[in-house]
Amino acid sequence: MTWRRIAAFFVFTTAVFWQPVLREIVMPAATGQPLLKG
């Protein structure tokens, strides 16, 4: 594997991993809702 493929894989997995995290933290914070539900 080339370093480009490794970097692309890392960026892709990071984006997939952080998508639900950002949806649970950034979006509620922007709308003024509590960070954690329940």
N, CA, C and O of each residue as an XYZ file, in Angstrom:
152
protein
N       0.845     -1.204      0.000
C       0.000      0.000      0.000
C       0.876      1.249      0.000
O       1.858      1.337      0.737
N       0.512      2.188     -0.820
C       1.252      3.444     -0.860
C       0.775      4.351      0.261
O      -0.283      4.132      0.850
N       1.568      5.365      0.545
C       1.183      6.272      1.639
C      -0.079      7.042      1.273
O      -0.831      7.456      2.155
N      -0.316      7.234     -0.019
C      -1.549      7.939     -0.414
C      -2.774      7.090     -0.098
O      -3.798      7.591      0.366
N      -2.642      5.792     -0.361
C      -3.781      4.920     -0.089
C      -4.023      4.823      1.410
O      -5.167      4.783      1.862
N      -2.938      4.785      2.175
C      -3.068      4.742      3.632
C      -3.708      6.034      4.140
O      -4.585      5.997      5.003
N      -3.268      7.177      3.605
C      -3.827      8.459      4.036
C      -5.305      8.550      3.661
O      -6.119      9.020      4.456
N      -5.652      8.105      2.462
C      -7.047      8.154      2.028
C      -7.915      7.259      2.911
O      -9.030      7.627      3.282
N      -7.387      6.073      3.243
C      -8.127      5.158      4.110
C      -8.301      5.748      5.497
O      -9.363      5.614      6.105
N      -7.254      6.406      6.002
C      -7.322      7.012      7.327
C      -8.343      8.144      7.359
O      -9.139      8.243      8.292
N      -8.317      8.993      6.341
C      -9.261     10.111      6.280
C     -10.691      9.584      6.161
O     -11.604     10.102      6.805
N     -10.878      8.560      5.342
C     -12.217      8.015      5.141
C     -12.769      7.421      6.431
O     -13.906      7.701      6.810
N     -11.968      6.604      7.102
C     -12.440      5.971      8.332
C     -12.655      7.002      9.431
O     -13.576      6.878     10.238
N     -11.799      8.021      9.460
C     -11.958      9.071     10.463
C     -13.261      9.832     10.233
O     -13.987     10.134     11.180
N     -13.553     10.139      8.966
C     -14.784     10.866      8.657
C     -16.007     10.025      9.024
O     -16.981     10.542      9.572
N     -15.951      8.729      8.720
C     -17.082      7.851      9.028
C     -17.266      7.731     10.537
O     -18.390      7.687     11.036
N     -16.134      7.679     11.264
C     -16.218      7.527     12.710
C     -16.736      8.792     13.376
O     -17.532      8.718     14.312
N     -16.293      9.954     12.902
C     -16.659     11.207     13.565
C     -18.035     11.724     13.159
O     -18.569     12.626     13.804
N     -18.621     11.158     12.089
C     -19.923     11.663     11.640
C     -20.987     11.562     12.740
O     -21.623     12.573     13.039
N     -21.215     10.395     13.359
C     -22.219     10.326     14.429
C     -21.808     11.100     15.668
O     -22.660     11.611     16.396
N     -20.498     11.189     15.912
C     -20.028     11.926     17.087
C     -20.338     13.405     16.927
O     -20.834     14.047     17.852
N     -20.043     13.941     15.747
C     -20.333     15.352     15.507
C     -21.835     15.596     15.531
O     -22.291     16.648     15.978
N     -22.600     14.626     15.053
C     -24.055     14.784     15.030
C     -24.613     14.820     16.445
O     -25.620     15.481     16.700
N     -23.960     14.106     17.375
C     -24.454     14.037     18.747
C     -23.948     15.183     19.615
O     -24.570     15.511     20.625
N     -22.823     15.799     19.235
C     -22.215     16.820     20.092
C     -22.368     18.213     19.483
O     -22.862     19.130     20.140
N     -21.944     18.371     18.227
C     -21.922     19.704     17.626
C     -23.333     20.194     17.333
O     -23.665     21.341     17.634
N     -24.157     19.348     16.754
C     -25.499     19.778     16.380
C     -26.353     20.155     17.594
O     -26.972     21.218     17.571
N     -26.421     19.341     18.652
C     -27.192     19.752     19.835
C     -26.634     21.011     20.476
O     -27.395     21.838     20.978
N     -25.317     21.166     20.466
C     -24.716     22.356     21.059
C     -25.099     23.590     20.248
O     -25.317     24.662     20.813
N     -25.180     23.444     18.928
C     -25.529     24.575     18.079
C     -26.998     24.945     18.242
O     -27.369     26.110     18.098
N     -27.833     23.953     18.543
C     -29.265     24.227     18.679
C     -29.651     24.496     20.123
O     -30.813     24.792     20.402
N     -28.697     24.399     21.052
C     -28.967     24.700     22.443
C     -29.578     23.550     23.216
O     -30.074     23.746     24.325
N     -29.552     22.353     22.649
C     -30.090     21.189     23.344
C     -29.005     20.571     24.223
O     -27.820     20.826     24.007
N     -29.391     19.766     25.208
C     -28.389     19.088     26.042
C     -27.521     18.160     25.207
O     -27.986     17.564     24.236
N     -26.242     18.044     25.599
C     -25.304     17.256     24.804
C     -25.666     15.780     24.809
O     -25.651     15.132     23.762
N     -25.991     15.245     25.977
C     -26.303     13.823     26.074
C     -27.785     13.640     26.351
O     -28.352     14.308     27.216
N     -28.406     12.734     25.615
C     -29.829     12.460     25.802
C     -29.990     11.275     26.750
O     -29.446     10.201     26.493
N     -30.719     11.457     27.825
C     -30.934     10.361     28.743
C     -29.718     10.080     29.584
O     -29.739      9.174     30.417
